[in-house]
Amino acid sequence: MPSWNELLETLEKQPDDVHRGAWLTAKIREALEGISARRKGRNVILYASAFLQKPGAPPTSLQLTHEEINGFMSVMHGMDWTKGLTLVLHTPGGLINAAETIVAYLWSKFSDIEVIVPTFAMSAGTMIGLASDRIIMGRQSQLGPIDPQMPLGGRLVSARAVVEQFERAKAEVMGDLTCAHVWAPILQSMGPALLQEAQNALDFGEQMVAKWLTTRMCSSTANPAEQAAKIARHFNDATAHKSHGRRIDRAEARSIGVVVEDLEDDQQLQECVLTGYHLVSISFEKSPASKMLTNNAGRSWVKNLPMVRMMP
């Protein structure tokens, strides 16, 4: 497997930007074709975000949004649905409802779906992984908590934190009424409906993932609904995780019942996956692209960062 530096050196040897772009495109397709070959001819789609390379970009340019359904429709056009899907996923997450739409579309086409995580599939990306039949992870791979994040005071906070803060305020005020004047301005700033919205968001995400797990990953267990509920509850438990960005590795995922295969079990597959991942990362560094969907047949959908108009 060529290293990151070796890939970069080969890229830089290309005579101009046109040849560099063509080389990257060809090599990414070659890596995805290799994944397909190792997975018995399955369809392969890579969905990746430049969140590591472009952290200062607008969030919607990096996160999973409703726009991605157009990309999936584009790269899935003409596929043989009977061959199953291998989805290589690299994302910080995004909109829960966008993940719901994507999962519903993938399920409408494929009877068997597996997700490979080269490094990160967080938040809504984790949800998509849990909607598959199996997840393939390496030592470096990680999933993350799925507790919804809500805009509050110009930043995102966990819906679980909102619920727990209300519960803490309630307990302290009922225990000592003199605490009411301390909590009053804090609770007033949150608005009357925020608590219910936060609880609804928590319930919606967990119930949706549990339903997916019951239908797919946990369907062959002794009690699919019970096993699915256990897994969904663990990923949604922000109280235990403490951070929405917390690393959930394959050992932890496997310990609660997630069907996980080790990427290292097939060295040739691992080489193809990591080479493709490195090439896409280099593409993000060398271009305005912020999100990419591409398949093993060479069909691609790319989202570029918006051009910034300079004042004269």
N, C-alpha and C positions, 0 to 999 in steps of 0.2 A: 504494500500500500504506500503510495507516495505521501510524504509529509506535507504539511501546510506550506513550508518554505519551498519545497520542491515544486509544488503546483504553482506557487507564485512566481518562481524563477522561470518556469516554462512559459507561463502567461506573458511575462515581461519580454521574452525572446520573440514574441510575435511582432511583425513589422509595424503594425498600426492598430488603432482602436477597432477598426472593422474586423481585422483578423483576430484580435483578442476576443471580441464579442462572439465571433463564430466559433473560436476554440472553446470558450466556456460553455456555450450552448451544446456543442457536440459532446464535450466531456461529461456534462451533467446528464445528458440523454444516455450516454454509454454507461454511467453508473446506475441509472434507473433500469436500464436493460439488464444489467448484471443482477440487480435485486429481483427482477421478474424471473430470470433464469433460475436463481437459487430458490425461489418460492413457486416453482413448478408452473411457470408461465402466467402467473397472476397479473392482473392490471396493477400498475404502480402509479400513484400520484404523490408528489412531494408538495406539501404546503409549508412555506417558511416565511418568517417575518424578520426584518432587519432591526429588531429591537435592541440587539447587542451592539450593532454597528452604528445605529443612528438614534441614540437615546434621547436626543433633544428634539426629535421630529414630533409633529402633532400626534397625540395618542391615536386618533382614528386612522392615521397612516400606518400604524404598527399593529394595532389590535384587531381581533376578529370582529368584523362588522357584517351587516346584512348584505353588503356589496359582494362578499365572497361567494354567495350562491351563484352569481353570474360567472365567476371563475370556475367553480366546480362544474357547472353546466357546460362550459366551453371545453374544458379538458376531458370531460367524460363522454363527449360526443363521439359516437361510433364505436365505443367499447363493447366487447363481448361480456355481458353481465354474468354469464355462467362461470367465468373464470375466477370470480372473487376479486376482492380489492385489498391491496396492501397500501396503506396510507402512511407516508413518512411525515411526521408532524413536528414542527418547531415553532412554537408560539408562546407569547406571554399571557394569552387569554384574550378576553374581550366580552362582548355582549352574550348573555345567556340565551336570549331569544335567537340570536344568530346561530349559535351552536345547535339549538333545537331545530332550526330550519335545515341546517346542513345535515344533521343526523337523519332527519325524516327523509331527505332527498336521497342520501346514500342507502338507507334501508329500502327505499322504493325500487332500487336497482340491483343491489347485491344481497345474496343470501349468506355470504360469509365475508366478514370484514376484519382485518387485523391492523393494528396501529404499531408503527415502529417509532420510538422516541430516541433520536440521536443524542440530544442533550436535554432540552426543556420542552415540556408540554404542560403549561401551568393553567390554573383556573378553568376557563371555558375550554381550553385545550385538554385538560384532564377529563372534563366531562365527555368530550368526544372520544377520548381513549376508553373511558368506562362504558361507552355505548357500543364498543366493538366486541368481537368474540374472544380476542386475546391481545395482549400488549407485549411487544418485544422491547426489552430494555437492556442497556449495557451498564457497566459499573458507574459510568459518568451520567447516566440518564436520571431524570427526576420528573415526578409529577408534583402537584401542589394542592392545597386546600381549595374547595369550591365555594366557600361562603361568599355571598354576593357583596360587592363593594358599592357604597352609596355616596353621592356627592353631598358634602356637608361643609360649609364654611370655606369653600374654595379648595377642598381636598377630598380624597376618597377615604371613607372609613368603612369598616366591616359592619354589615347589618347586625351581626351578632353583638358587636360592641354597643350598638345603639340599644338593643333589647336589654343587654346586661346593665347598661347605665341607668335605664329607667327602673329596672328591678332594684338596683342599688339605692337609687334615690327614694323609691317607695319604702324600702326596708328602713333606711336611716331616718326618714321623716316620721314613719309610724313609731319608731323607737324613741325619737326625741323630736318633738315639734319645733324646737328651736333651730333645727337643721333646715327647716322649710325656706327660710330667707336666703340660705346659701344655694339651695338647689333651684329656686324659682327662676332666676335669670338664665340659668343654663337650660332648663327645660323649655322655657318660653322661646329661646332662640332656635329650638329644634322644630317648632311647629306642631300643631295638634295631631297631624296624621302620620308623622314620621315613624312612630313606634309600630303602628299597624302595617305600614309599608315595609318596614324592615322585617317584621315577622312573616309577612306574605312572601317576601323575596327568599327568605331562608327556607320556608316550607316548599315553595315552588321548585327551587333548584334541587333540593334533596329528594322530593317525591318524583321529579322527572328522571333523575339519575337512577333511583331505585327501580322505576318502571323499566328503563332501558336494560339495567342489569338483570332483572327478572326475565326479560324476554330473550336476552342474548347470553351474556357471559355466565350467568348463574343458572341457566335453564336446565342443566343436567345435574344439578346438586339435589340433595335429598329434599330440601325445602327452599326452593328458589326465592320466594318472596322474603323469607326471613334472612337468608344470606345476603340478598340484595340490599335490604334495609340496613343491615349491619355495616356493609361497605359504604353506602351513601352517607350514613350517619357519621362515620369516621372522617370522611373527607370534608364534611360540612361542619365539623366541630372546631370552630375558631377558638373556643375557650381552651381546648387542649393544645392546638397548634400555635397559638399566640401571634403568629405572623402569617399574613396571606401569601407571602413569598417563601414559606417554609419548605424545605426539601423533603419530599416523600420518595424514598428510594425504592428499588424493586423488592428488597427484603421486607420492608414495612408493608408495601402493597400486597405482596404475596401472603404475609402473615395474617391479613384480614380477609383473604379469600379472592383477591384479584388474580385472574389467570395471567401469569407472567412467564414468558420464555426469555432465556438469556441470549443476548446478541452474540456473545462469545462462543456459543455452542456451534456456530457455523462461521468459521474464520473468513471464508470468501464473502459471505453475506455482510459481515461486519466491515470488511474492506470497502465494499461497494457503498454501504450506507454512509460510512464516515467520509469517504472520498466525495460523494455527492454533497454531503453536508458542508464540507470544507469549500467545495467549488461554489456553492450557493452563497456562502458567507463572503467569499472573495468577490463574487458578483455584486453583492450589496455594497461592499467597500469601494468598488470601482465604478459604480453607476448610481443614478438617482433612484433606483428601484427600492421600494420599502416592503413590498410583499410579493410573493411569487407562488403561482401554482403551475406545475409542469408535470407531464406524464412520460411514460417510457416509449410512447410513440412520437414524441417530439412536439406535442401540442402544448402551448403555454398561455398563461394569463399573468400579466405583470402590472402591478400598481406602482407608479412612480410618485415621488414627492412632488407636491405642487410647486410650480415655478414662482419665485418671489420677484415681484416687479419692483425694480429700483426707481426711486424718484429722480427726475432729471435735475 
